[in-house]
Amino acid sequence: PEKELITFLEDLNNNSLNIRLTSNYSSVSVNFLDLNIFVENGKFETSLYRKPTDCNGYILRTSCHHKKWLKNIPYSQFNRLKRNCSKNIDYEKESVILTEQFKEKGYEDNVIKHAKTLCDKKNRNEMLENKNKKEKKRTTLDNKSIQFITTYNNSNKELETIIQRHWHILLKDKDLQEHLSANPCIIYKKPRTIKQILVPSCLPTIKQKQLSDPFKTGISNGFFACRTCKGCKTSKVNERNVTNFKSNITNVEFTMKDIITCNSNNVIYLLQCPCNLQYIGRTNRLLKIRIGEHMNNIKKGLMAHSVSAHFKVHHNSDPSLLKFIGIALKKTHWRGGDIVNVISREETQWIHRLKTLTPQGLNIDIDLKCFLTD
């Protein structure tokens, strides 16, 4: 059989496609994933298998990860060793190698020894059993509890302290108390690595590079009204060209970073009434279509929207007094993605920057759900 196998492999490699197959075979053992399976004294035995190219890839002790998570790494790896090694002598031999690898990565001796001691006390047969996940006994309150999910950073301890210190305030809230547990449940997401920050997963296309500066004729960034759409024709107070804008609450001025027209889509826009109250909105359609809808709502005196309701009460439902500009433009990535979620985040950030939330402005609420999804 061995000669037939060798002949078969040679025939496979004898081709004109320049394809060469590598193979490993043995009559006494076989390697599968991280297991070496062999026969000894008439029964199957297993030990840890390390590839020839294996290196010390464990995370540094100083890495920006939660300390409890880092401390659990040695324990989980010693457990893996014990499951893989059916003979105790193999387990002890591999434990020495694993201990040295963790020391190279800066793990303290007491952490490594404690992890191995805990693992030594465990029964290997029980570790190999398929166990159903035990249902965690939680009260109805805990099942409905809200978790605080955030990206991990080195200041997490201070953040946890602040949340725990003021948790009792949230527990007294009549709307939140039935959805909160007695103690805060904080869950950390993995932060971006240096590689992800410095090296993008994809390069921009040539088309994108060209669009980054669409007009090379000296035209600066800003909002340029078309003067032909319904919004431009109706408004008597709108400016034709705007390159900067400010918050009427903080007086902080902002400079536009995009070229925006009435025919732009995926736009964050700013509305302003004669009494200088401001409103931030967003649209993934053409800006002129959304502004036209605002004009119609004001003219009809609709009370369902904060802008038209304000104009009905204070400005006699006169749409010609509405001032509007586009302030930010978001572009769809060539890979796709949820552009509505992207502009929703941008809208919420501008509401916060310009302080347009009622009673300082005309925005009556903000969208926070857009920050809970990537």
PEFENWO-V724644 format. One record per residue. BURIAL is + if it has 9 or more other C-alpha atoms within 8 Angstrom, else -. Layout:
burial->BURIAL
burial->BURIAL
This chain:
burial->-
burial->-
burial->-
burial->-
burial->-
burial->-
burial->-
burial->-
burial->+
burial->-
burial->-
burial->+
burial->+
burial->-
burial->-
burial->-
burial->-
burial->-
burial->-
burial->-
burial->-
burial->-
burial->-
burial->-
burial->-
burial->-
burial->-
burial->-
burial->+
burial->+
burial->+
burial->-
burial->-
burial->-
burial->+
burial->+
burial->+
burial->+
burial->+
burial->-
burial->-
burial->-
burial->-
burial->-
burial->+
burial->+
burial->+
burial->+
burial->+
burial->-
burial->-
burial->-
burial->-
burial->-
burial->-
burial->-
burial->-
burial->-
burial->-
burial->-
burial->-
burial->-
burial->-
burial->-
burial->+
burial->-
burial->-
burial->-
burial->-
burial->+
burial->+
burial->+
burial->-
burial->+
burial->+
burial->-
burial->-
burial->+
burial->+
burial->-
burial->+
burial->+
burial->+
burial->+
burial->+
burial->+
burial->+
burial->-
burial->-
burial->+
burial->+
burial->-
burial->-
burial->+
burial->+
burial->-
burial->-
burial->+
burial->+
burial->-
burial->+
burial->+
burial->+
burial->-
burial->+
burial->+
burial->+
burial->-
burial->-
burial->-
burial->+
burial->+
burial->-
burial->-
burial->+
burial->+
burial->-
burial->+
burial->+
burial->-
burial->-
burial->-
burial->-
burial->-
burial->-
burial->-
burial->-
burial->-
burial->-
burial->-
burial->-
burial->-
burial->-
burial->-
burial->-
burial->-
burial->-
burial->-
burial->-
burial->-
burial->+
burial->+
burial->-
burial->+
burial->+
burial->-
burial->-
burial->-
burial->-
burial->-
burial->-
burial->+
burial->-
burial->-
burial->-
burial->-
burial->-
burial->-
burial->-
burial->+
burial->-
burial->-
burial->+
burial->+
burial->-
burial->-
burial->+
burial->-
burial->-
burial->+
burial->+
burial->-
burial->-
burial->-
burial->-
burial->+
burial->+
burial->+
burial->+
burial->+
burial->+
burial->-
burial->-
burial->+
burial->-
burial->+
burial->-
burial->-
burial->-
burial->-
burial->-
burial->-
burial->-
burial->-
burial->-
burial->+
burial->-
burial->-
burial->-
burial->-
burial->-
burial->-
burial->-
burial->-
burial->-
burial->-
burial->-
burial->-
burial->+
burial->-
burial->-
burial->-
burial->-
burial->-
burial->-
burial->-
burial->-
burial->-
burial->-
burial->-
burial->+
burial->+
burial->+
burial->+
burial->+
burial->+
burial->-
burial->-
burial->+
burial->-
burial->+
burial->+
burial->+
burial->+
burial->+
burial->-
burial->-
burial->+
burial->-
burial->+
burial->-
burial->+
burial->+
burial->+
burial->+
burial->+
burial->+
burial->+
burial->-
burial->-
burial->-
burial->-
burial->-
burial->-
burial->-
burial->+
burial->-
burial->+
burial->+
burial->+
burial->+
burial->+
burial->-
burial->+
burial->+
burial->+
burial->+
burial->+
burial->+
burial->+
burial->+
burial->+
burial->+
burial->-
burial->-
burial->-
burial->+
burial->+
burial->+
burial->+
burial->+
burial->+
burial->+
burial->+
burial->+
burial->+
burial->+
burial->+
burial->-
burial->+
burial->+
burial->+
burial->-
burial->+
burial->+
burial->+
burial->+
burial->+
burial->+
burial->-
burial->+
burial->+
burial->-
burial->-
burial->-
burial->+
burial->+
burial->+
burial->+
burial->+
burial->+
burial->+
burial->-
burial->-
burial->+
burial->-
burial->+
burial->+
burial->+
burial->-
burial->+
burial->+
burial->+
burial->+
burial->+
burial->+
burial->+
burial->+
burial->+
burial->+
burial->-
burial->-
burial->-
burial->-
burial->-
burial->-
burial->-
burial->-
burial->+
burial->-
burial->-
burial->+
burial->+
burial->+
burial->+
burial->+
burial->+
burial->+
burial->-
burial->+
burial->+
burial->+
burial->-
burial->+
burial->+
burial->+
burial->+
burial->+
burial->-
burial->+
burial->+
burial->+
burial->+
burial->-
burial->-
burial->-
burial->-
burial->-
burial->-
burial->+
burial->-
burial->-
burial->-
burial->-
